[in-house]
Amino acid sequence: MSKAIETPASVASSPPAHQRIEKKALSWSNILVGAAIQTFEVSTLGQPFEVVKTHMAANRGDSIATSLKKTYARGGISGFYQGLIPWAWIEASTKGGVLLFTSSEIDYRARVAGFSSVWAGLFGGVGGGVAQAYTTMGFCTFMKTVEVTRHKSADTSLSTWRIAYDVFQREGIRGLNRGVSAVALRQMTNWGSRFGISRVTESIFRGKDTTRKLTNMERLASSAIGGALACWNQPLEVIRVEMQSQTKAADRPEKLNLFSTARYIYQKNGFLGFYRGVTPRIGLSVYLTICMVFGGDSVKAYFNQSKKANTQK
């Protein structure tokens, strides 16, 4: 096991030189549990939050009430689950494993280098978020956005697979990953902020007893606070949605990048346009936290008890 190396005093809260830095073991069972819980989350309230958030980001003049009415008008209750199958399921079942593997490795390397747990968590979140964007989330978010916004297209009878195939035929892999740069920036700032803020909140709860195990409510509160405050980067989400949207407008630029999209949004909706959809996004973040903290612990506890019972037989 590697030992922490000595670092200059300027690195705040770095671990002592004699402290052993343990690498968090990756458990395939935990990755599978995480994938199952995230699939459950997106299949229940997660996708409705996502659909409303995307609608508001693409149609920035609509209020929450108007977005709900228009979404329901597109297909009743099923309108709130557009893009769920297969894109949201693919994303949910893979992004957790990518994040866990990448962030844990970067977190460990950062702590070995002498950074505090807060900075290590931030670096791990940033790296994990970027890895998510460039593996599965790029094309999944694009296709989910297509499903929510394509109701204004000329032909609404095309299947989601046909649309994906047509995009691939015209533009190749780059077409399916349109807006991936905005996704990467959103994910790296989102998870970097979430991990960093959550660690700070946990430190506040522990107080002087830095080794005390947090209660479930403290862990839930830390994660919820981290998730809600991480929504400060909503402008990146609005830019991402606009880049991937199928909505047509006469004054909308044909070739959109991060800067031209930001300029277009500001010209059309001003500064507040960058924060359209932030309320359902906060709701999504809190719901995901509840599922992962309480649901994850409950499922893992069940499997651990079953494993102990089998070993005692």
C-alpha positions in Angstrom: 0.0 0.0 0.0 1.3 3.4 -0.9 2.1 6.0 1.7 1.4 9.6 1.5 4.4 11.7 0.5 5.4 14.8 2.4 4.1 18.0 0.8 4.8 21.7 1.4 2.9 23.5 4.1 1.1 25.5 1.5 -1.1 22.5 0.7 -3.9 23.1 3.2 -5.1 20.1 5.3 -2.8 17.7 3.6 -2.5 14.3 5.4 0.5 13.7 7.6 3.5 12.0 6.1 3.1 8.9 8.3 -0.6 8.4 7.4 -1.3 5.5 5.1 -3.5 6.3 2.2 -5.9 3.5 1.4 -7.3 3.1 -2.1 -11.0 2.5 -2.1 -11.6 -1.0 -3.4 -13.9 -1.2 -6.5 -16.7 -3.7 -6.0 -18.5 -5.0 -9.1 -21.5 -5.7 -6.9 -21.6 -2.0 -5.9 -21.3 -0.9 -9.5 -24.2 -3.3 -10.4 -26.3 -2.0 -7.5 -25.6 1.6 -8.5 -26.6 0.8 -12.1 -29.8 -0.8 -10.9 -30.7 2.1 -8.6 -30.0 4.7 -11.2 -32.2 2.8 -13.7 -34.9 2.6 -11.1 -34.5 6.4 -10.4 -34.8 7.4 -14.1 -37.7 5.0 -14.7 -39.8 6.6 -11.8 -39.5 10.3 -11.2 -36.1 10.9 -12.7 -37.1 11.0 -16.4 -40.2 13.3 -15.8 -37.8 15.8 -14.1 -35.4 15.4 -17.0 -38.1 15.9 -19.7 -39.5 19.1 -18.0 -36.0 20.5 -17.4 -35.1 19.9 -21.1 -38.4 21.4 -22.3 -37.9 24.5 -20.3 -34.3 24.9 -21.4 -35.3 24.5 -25.1 -38.5 26.6 -24.8 -37.2 29.3 -22.5 -40.4 31.3 -22.6 -42.4 28.5 -21.0 -43.1 28.4 -17.2 -43.2 25.1 -15.2 -46.9 25.0 -15.5 -46.9 25.5 -19.3 -44.1 23.0 -19.7 -46.1 20.4 -17.8 -49.2 21.1 -19.9 -47.3 20.9 -23.2 -45.5 17.7 -22.2 -48.8 16.0 -21.2 -50.4 17.2 -24.5 -47.6 15.4 -26.4 -48.6 12.0 -25.1 -50.3 12.0 -21.7 -48.3 10.4 -18.9 -46.0 8.7 -21.5 -45.0 12.2 -22.7 -43.0 12.5 -19.4 -41.0 9.4 -20.3 -39.8 10.4 -23.8 -36.3 9.2 -24.3 -36.4 6.7 -21.5 -36.0 3.6 -23.7 -33.3 3.0 -24.7 -31.3 6.1 -24.2 -31.9 7.0 -20.5 -31.6 3.3 -19.6 -28.3 3.0 -21.4 -27.0 6.2 -19.7 -28.3 5.2 -16.3 -26.8 1.7 -16.4 -23.3 2.8 -17.5 -22.6 6.3 -16.2 -22.4 5.3 -12.5 -19.7 2.7 -13.2 -17.7 5.1 -15.3 -17.9 7.8 -12.6 -17.1 5.4 -9.7 -14.1 3.9 -11.4 -12.6 7.1 -12.7 -13.2 9.3 -9.7 -11.9 6.7 -7.2 -8.7 6.4 -9.1 -8.1 10.2 -9.3 -9.2 10.7 -5.7 -6.6 8.1 -4.6 -3.8 9.7 -6.7 -4.6 13.1 -5.4 -4.5 12.1 -1.8 -1.2 10.3 -2.3 0.1 13.5 -3.8 -0.8 15.3 -0.5 -4.1 17.0 -1.3 -6.8 17.1 1.3 -10.0 15.0 1.0 -12.0 18.0 -0.2 -9.6 18.7 -3.1 -9.2 15.0 -3.9 -13.0 14.7 -4.1 -13.2 17.7 -6.3 -10.5 16.4 -8.7 -12.1 13.0 -8.7 -15.5 14.4 -9.5 -14.1 16.5 -12.4 -12.3 13.6 -13.9 -15.2 11.3 -13.5 -17.6 13.8 -15.1 -15.4 14.2 -18.1 -15.1 10.4 -18.5 -18.9 10.1 -18.3 -19.4 12.7 -21.1 -17.0 11.1 -23.6 -18.1 7.5 -23.1 -21.9 7.1 -22.9 -23.5 10.4 -21.9 -22.7 12.4 -25.1 -24.9 10.5 -27.5 -27.4 9.5 -24.9 -28.2 13.1 -23.9 -28.3 14.1 -27.5 -30.9 11.4 -28.3 -32.9 12.2 -25.2 -33.0 15.9 -26.2 -34.1 14.9 -29.7 -37.0 12.9 -28.3 -38.2 15.8 -26.2 -37.8 18.5 -28.8 -38.5 16.8 -32.1 -42.3 17.2 -31.8 -41.8 20.4 -33.8 -40.2 18.5 -36.6 -42.0 17.8 -39.9 -42.3 14.1 -39.3 -43.1 12.9 -35.8 -43.7 9.2 -36.9 -40.0 8.4 -37.2 -38.7 6.0 -34.6 -35.9 7.0 -32.3 -33.6 4.3 -33.9 -34.4 5.7 -37.3 -33.5 9.2 -36.2 -30.2 8.0 -34.7 -29.4 6.1 -37.9 -30.1 9.1 -40.1 -27.9 11.4 -37.9 -25.1 8.8 -38.1 -25.5 8.5 -41.9 -25.3 12.3 -42.3 -22.7 13.3 -39.7 -21.1 10.2 -38.3 -20.1 9.8 -34.7 -19.7 13.5 -34.3 -23.3 14.1 -35.2 -24.5 11.7 -32.4 -22.2 13.4 -30.0 -23.3 16.9 -30.9 -23.0 19.1 -27.8 -20.6 16.7 -26.0 -18.3 19.6 -25.2 -21.1 21.2 -23.2 -21.9 17.9 -21.6 -18.3 17.5 -20.5 -18.1 21.0 -19.0 -21.5 20.4 -17.2 -20.4 17.0 -15.9 -17.0 18.1 -14.7 -18.3 21.2 -12.9 -21.3 19.3 -11.7 -19.5 16.4 -10.1 -16.5 18.4 -9.0 -18.9 20.8 -7.2 -21.1 18.0 -5.9 -18.2 16.0 -4.4 -16.4 19.1 -3.1 -19.4 20.7 -1.5 -20.6 17.4 0.0 -17.2 16.8 1.6 -17.2 20.3 3.1 -20.7 19.7 4.4 -19.7 16.4 5.9 -16.7 18.1 7.6 -19.1 20.7 9.1 -21.3 17.9 10.5 -18.4 16.0 12.0 -17.0 19.1 13.7 -13.9 18.3 15.8 -14.4 14.6 15.6 -13.1 14.0 12.1 -13.4 10.2 12.3 -17.0 10.1 13.4 -19.3 8.1 11.1 -22.1 10.2 9.8 -25.7 9.3 10.3 -28.0 8.5 7.4 -29.7 11.9 7.7 -26.3 13.7 7.8 -25.2 11.8 4.7 -28.4 12.5 2.9 -28.3 16.2 3.8 -24.6 16.5 2.7 -25.4 14.9 -0.7 -28.6 16.9 -1.2 -26.8 20.1 -0.4 -24.0 19.2 -2.8 -26.4 18.2 -5.5 -28.6 21.3 -5.2 -25.7 23.8 -5.1 -24.0 22.1 -8.0 -26.8 23.4 -10.2 -25.0 26.7 -10.3 -23.8 25.5 -13.7 -27.3 25.5 -15.2 -26.1 27.9 -18.0 -24.0 24.9 -19.4 -27.1 22.7 -19.3 -29.1 25.3 -21.2 -26.3 25.7 -23.8 -26.1 21.9 -24.1 -29.9 21.6 -24.7 -29.9 24.4 -27.3 -27.0 22.7 -29.2 -28.8 19.4 -29.3 -32.4 20.7 -29.8 -34.4 19.9 -32.9 -36.4 23.1 -32.6 -36.2 25.3 -35.7 -36.0 29.1 -35.7 -35.3 31.5 -38.6 -32.7 33.4 -36.6 -31.0 30.3 -35.1 -27.5 29.7 -36.4 -27.0 26.6 -38.4 -23.6 25.7 -36.9 -23.6 26.0 -33.2 -20.7 25.8 -30.8 -20.4 26.8 -27.1 -19.8 30.5 -27.8 -22.3 31.0 -30.6 -25.0 29.2 -28.7 -24.4 31.3 -25.5 -24.6 34.4 -27.6 -27.8 33.3 -29.3 -29.4 32.4 -25.9 -28.4 35.8 -24.4 -29.7 37.7 -27.4 -33.1 35.9 -27.3 -33.7 35.6 -23.5 -31.1 37.6 -21.6 -29.2 36.5 -18.6 -32.1 34.7 -17.0 -32.5 32.5 -20.0 -29.4 30.6 -18.9 -31.3 29.5 -15.8 -34.4 28.2 -17.4 -35.2 24.7 -16.0 -33.0 25.0 -12.9 -36.0 24.2 -10.6 -36.8 20.7 -12.0 -33.0 20.1 -12.2 -32.7 20.7 -8.4 -35.7 18.4 -7.9 -33.9 15.8 -10.0 -30.7 16.1 -8.0 -32.5 15.7 -4.7 -34.5 12.7 -5.9 -31.4 11.0 -7.2 -29.6 11.6 -3.9 -32.5 10.0 -2.0 -32.4 7.0 -4.3 -28.6 6.6 -4.1 -28.2 7.2 -0.3 -31.2 5.4 1.1 -31.9 3.0 -1.7 -28.2 2.1 -2.2 -27.6 1.5 1.5 -30.8 -0.7 1.8 -29.9 -2.9 -1.1 -26.3 -3.3 0.0 -27.4 -4.1 3.5 -29.8 -6.8 2.1 -27.0 -8.4 0.1 -24.6 -8.3 3.0 -27.1 -10.0 5.3 -27.8 -12.6 2.7 -24.1 -13.2 2.3 -23.5 -13.6 6.0 -26.5 -15.9 6.3 -25.1 -18.2 3.5 -21.7 -18.3 5.1 -23.2 -19.4 8.4 -25.0 -22.3 6.9 
